[in-house]
Amino acid sequence: MAKIHSARQRQGDKRWDFTVSSDEEGWCHPTGYCSGFEHPDEVDRKSEEQGWPKMRQEERDKTLLHRAKFHEDGHATAKEASDCHDDYELDFELRFSENPDEMLKCASCGDFTTGRCTVGTFGRYVLCRQHQTRDETKKVRDADRAARQR
């Protein structure tokens, strides 16, 4: 089953959400911040009913920290919906690591480093420890995307 992540326009009010869908199975729903806020206790209750594991503590903490960013009112444009999901990925799907077997140049300063960054499904960047931050990752990702559009 292939999952498709994209900004899609609602049929009713013509607002935009960032969504996950499966054309094969015929479903589509908002994801990330566009999915609305659900308290982690409620998520755990529903998971328990289904026999699924509870939410990890790190995810619970992030959900409560960023609860004001969750919404169900949509966006005026597809770009706004995509930017919203980018923000979600930076808040929930940002990981820093080291690859001790390979030194590459940091995308921010050019110094050689073993530092790596993963954001979302496809974002892979080389960042030294000094530049392994959410803000620096956003700058590097935005620059990478702008370069690919040229």
Secondary structure, DSSP 8 states (H G I E B T S, - for coil): ---EEEEEE-SSS--EEEEEEETTTTEEEE-GGGG----HHHHHHHHHHHT-----HHHHHHHHHTGGG--SS-BSSHHHHHHHHHHHHHHHSEEEEE-TT--EE-TTT--EE-EEEEETTTEEEE--GGG-SHHHHHHHHHHHHHHHH-
